[in-house]
Every structure is written in structure tokens, then in C-alpha cells.
Amino acid sequence: MSDADALAANLARNLRHHREMRRYTQQRLSDVSGVPRPTISMLESGSANPTLAVLARVARALQIPLEELLGPPRHFGQHYAVTDLATREKRGILFRDVLPDGLPGITLERVAFPPRGRVTGIPHTKGSREYLIVERGVVVLRTEHQQWTVHAGEVVIYRGDQSHGYHNPSDEEAVAYTMIVPG
């Protein structure tokens, strides 16, 4: 099998898999991507020779990287070490992605607050919801109009499109998860 044939086979298998995972028909994917339905069908049969622009539109509509369409199909399961997950630090507070490849449109992070740690969140898109789930310790959540003291095992759901901030009022580390869902 030539490299071009292998890429076409990967594309056909991966495209069908991701389309079906989202419960899209070929027509729905066509509507979302702007790529004609017959082209989607040809891509899934392995008989098309698409341009990069077509592949980019399909990948964007499926909310996956372009490489995910062309690479070898993923295994049925995959283990990720904590070091494989993206992290960032802001004012001493460690943010870590919970999922390696994310959920389309959703941000899910683990947040480790050092003792007395404090961070201001950035308002998200209009209509978004944010969830704060505390796993360990206590986190105080302040929004424009309200303040909550959230203990381990508790959840607060609030508008994510407003000013907000978090702080750990204790002398122990606090661990929480935040999830942002667009409106």
C-alpha cells in the first residue's frame, strides 16, 4: 500500500468514526463544515483526493486537529501520565487539563491552590456556564453579585461571562475542578 493509499484509508476510517461519534449524518457534517455531502461520502470511501482547505474545514467542524483525520486510527484505549497533560501556572496556582484531547467547546481543568492562594478568572463568552467542583479543602468563589464558600464535595454553577475569582482561605492546599460550558 502506498503512502497516499494509507492516508486515504486513515482519512476514510477516522472521518467516519468521528462523524458517527458526534451522531452526525453525512448531510449534517456537510452543513456544519460547508463541504458538499458527496465530497464527505467520497472522503469516507477513500476515493477522494481532498485539498488541505477541505480537510481543515472538516476537522474544524468535528473539532479535532487535522492530524486526527490523517493519522493512524487511535487505539481503543490509551493511558496518559500526569506529565502528558497540559499545565500552566498563574500566581502560584497550578492549572492542569483533565482530558488530553478535551471535549468540543468545553474547558475542564484541575486547579491546585496553595495555602492562601488567590486567582482572578477571566469572564468567558456570553451565555457560558462555569462549574466549580471542590475535591479537597475549601475554595471561596466571588462573582460580581455573590460569594460562596465551597467545601470538599460541593459544586457551584454560575454564569461564566461575569467577573469572578477564587481563593483558598486556609493554610492547607485546596484542589478543585473548573468546567466552562459555552452558552
C-alpha positions as CSV (number, residue, x, y, z in Angstrom):
1,M,0.0,0.0,0.0
2,S,1.4,3.4,-1.0
3,D,1.7,6.3,1.4
4,A,-1.2,8.0,-0.4
5,D,-3.4,4.9,-0.1
6,A,-2.6,4.6,3.6
7,L,-3.5,8.3,4.1
8,A,-6.8,7.8,2.2
9,A,-7.6,4.7,4.3
10,N,-6.8,6.5,7.5
11,L,-8.9,9.5,6.5
12,A,-11.9,7.3,5.5
13,R,-11.8,5.3,8.8
14,N,-11.1,8.4,11.0
15,L,-13.7,10.6,9.4
16,R,-16.5,8.1,9.6
17,H,-15.5,7.3,13.3
18,H,-15.5,11.0,14.4
19,R,-18.7,11.7,12.4
20,E,-20.5,8.8,14.0
21,M,-19.2,9.6,17.5
22,R,-20.9,13.0,17.2
23,R,-24.0,11.3,15.8
24,Y,-23.7,13.4,12.6
25,T,-25.2,12.2,9.3
26,Q,-23.1,13.0,6.3
27,Q,-25.5,15.8,5.5
28,R,-25.2,17.3,9.0
29,L,-21.4,17.3,8.7
30,S,-21.8,18.9,5.2
31,D,-24.0,21.6,6.7
32,V,-21.6,22.3,9.6
33,S,-18.4,22.2,7.5
34,G,-19.6,23.7,4.3
35,V,-18.1,20.7,2.4
36,P,-20.6,19.2,-0.1
37,R,-22.2,15.9,1.1
38,P,-21.0,14.0,-2.0
39,T,-17.4,15.0,-1.1
40,I,-17.9,13.8,2.5
41,S,-19.1,10.5,1.1
42,M,-16.1,10.2,-1.2
43,L,-13.7,11.0,1.7
44,E,-15.3,8.2,3.7
45,S,-15.0,5.8,0.8
46,G,-11.2,6.6,0.4
47,S,-11.7,7.6,-3.2
48,A,-11.3,11.4,-2.8
49,N,-8.1,13.5,-3.1
50,P,-9.1,16.5,-1.0
51,T,-7.3,19.8,-0.7
52,L,-5.9,20.9,2.6
53,A,-8.7,23.6,2.8
54,V,-11.4,20.8,2.6
55,L,-9.6,18.7,5.3
56,A,-9.2,21.8,7.5
57,R,-13.0,22.6,7.2
58,V,-13.9,19.0,8.1
59,A,-11.5,18.9,11.0
60,R,-12.8,22.2,12.3
61,A,-16.4,21.1,12.0
62,L,-15.6,17.9,14.0
63,Q,-13.5,20.0,16.5
64,I,-10.4,17.8,16.1
65,P,-6.9,18.5,14.9
66,L,-6.2,17.9,11.2
67,E,-3.7,15.2,12.2
68,E,-6.5,13.2,13.8
69,L,-8.1,12.8,10.4
70,L,-4.9,11.6,8.6
71,G,-3.0,9.7,11.3
72,P,-3.3,6.0,12.0
73,P,-6.6,5.2,13.8
74,R,-6.3,5.6,17.6
75,H,-6.3,2.5,19.8
76,F,-9.4,1.6,21.7
77,G,-7.8,2.9,24.9
78,Q,-4.8,5.0,25.8
79,H,-3.1,5.8,29.1
80,Y,-1.9,9.3,29.8
81,A,0.6,10.1,32.6
82,V,0.1,13.2,34.5
83,T,3.1,14.7,32.7
84,D,1.3,14.2,29.4
85,L,-1.5,16.6,30.4
86,A,-1.0,20.3,29.7
87,T,-0.4,22.6,32.7
88,R,0.0,26.3,33.3
89,E,0.7,28.3,36.4
90,K,-0.9,31.7,37.3
91,R,0.2,33.4,40.5
92,G,1.3,30.2,42.1
93,I,-1.9,28.3,41.3
94,L,-1.4,25.3,39.1
95,F,-4.0,24.6,36.4
96,R,-3.9,21.2,34.7
97,D,-6.1,19.9,31.8
98,V,-8.1,16.9,33.0
99,L,-8.5,15.4,29.5
100,P,-5.7,15.1,26.9
101,D,-7.8,15.9,23.9
102,G,-10.7,17.8,25.5
103,L,-14.4,17.9,24.8
104,P,-15.5,20.0,21.9
105,G,-16.1,23.6,23.2
106,I,-15.7,22.6,26.9
107,T,-12.8,23.5,29.1
108,L,-12.1,21.2,32.1
109,E,-9.2,21.9,34.4
110,R,-7.9,20.7,37.8
111,V,-6.8,23.7,39.9
112,A,-4.4,23.2,42.8
113,F,-4.5,26.2,45.2
114,P,-1.6,26.7,47.6
115,P,-2.4,27.9,51.1
116,R,-3.9,31.3,50.9
117,G,-3.7,31.2,47.0
118,R,-5.8,33.6,45.0
119,V,-6.6,34.0,41.3
120,T,-8.9,36.1,39.3
121,G,-10.8,34.4,36.5
122,I,-11.4,35.9,33.1
123,P,-15.0,36.3,32.0
124,H,-15.8,33.8,29.3
125,T,-18.1,34.1,26.3
126,K,-21.6,35.5,26.7
127,G,-24.1,32.9,28.0
128,S,-21.4,30.5,29.2
129,R,-21.8,28.5,32.4
130,E,-19.0,27.6,34.8
131,Y,-18.9,24.8,37.3
132,L,-16.6,24.8,40.4
133,I,-16.2,21.4,42.0
134,V,-14.1,21.3,45.1
135,E,-12.3,18.0,45.7
136,R,-10.2,18.9,48.8
137,G,-10.2,21.8,51.1
138,V,-12.2,25.0,50.8
139,V,-12.4,27.5,47.9
140,V,-14.1,30.8,48.1
141,L,-15.7,31.8,44.8
142,R,-16.6,35.5,44.3
143,T,-18.6,36.7,41.3
144,E,-20.0,40.2,40.5
145,H,-23.0,39.7,42.7
146,Q,-22.4,36.8,45.0
147,Q,-19.8,34.9,47.1
148,W,-19.8,31.2,48.0
149,T,-17.6,29.2,50.4
150,V,-17.4,25.8,48.7
151,H,-16.2,22.8,50.7
152,A,-14.9,19.4,49.5
153,G,-17.6,17.5,47.6
154,E,-19.7,20.6,46.8
155,V,-20.4,22.2,43.5
156,V,-21.4,25.8,42.4
157,I,-22.8,26.6,39.0
158,Y,-22.7,30.2,37.9
159,R,-22.6,32.5,34.9
160,G,-19.1,32.3,33.4
161,D,-19.5,35.5,31.5
162,Q,-19.0,37.7,34.6
163,S,-16.0,38.8,36.6
164,H,-15.1,36.1,39.1
165,G,-12.2,35.0,41.3
166,Y,-11.2,32.2,43.6
167,H,-9.2,31.9,46.8
168,N,-8.1,29.3,49.3
169,P,-8.7,30.8,52.7
170,S,-6.9,28.1,54.6
171,D,-3.3,27.1,55.5
172,E,-3.7,23.8,53.5
173,E,-3.7,23.1,49.8
174,A,-7.2,23.1,48.1
175,V,-7.9,21.2,44.9
176,A,-10.9,22.0,42.7
177,Y,-12.1,21.4,39.1
178,T,-13.5,24.0,36.9
179,M,-15.6,23.3,33.8
180,I,-16.6,26.0,31.3
181,V,-19.5,25.3,29.0
182,P,-20.2,27.8,26.3
183,G,-23.7,29.3,26.0
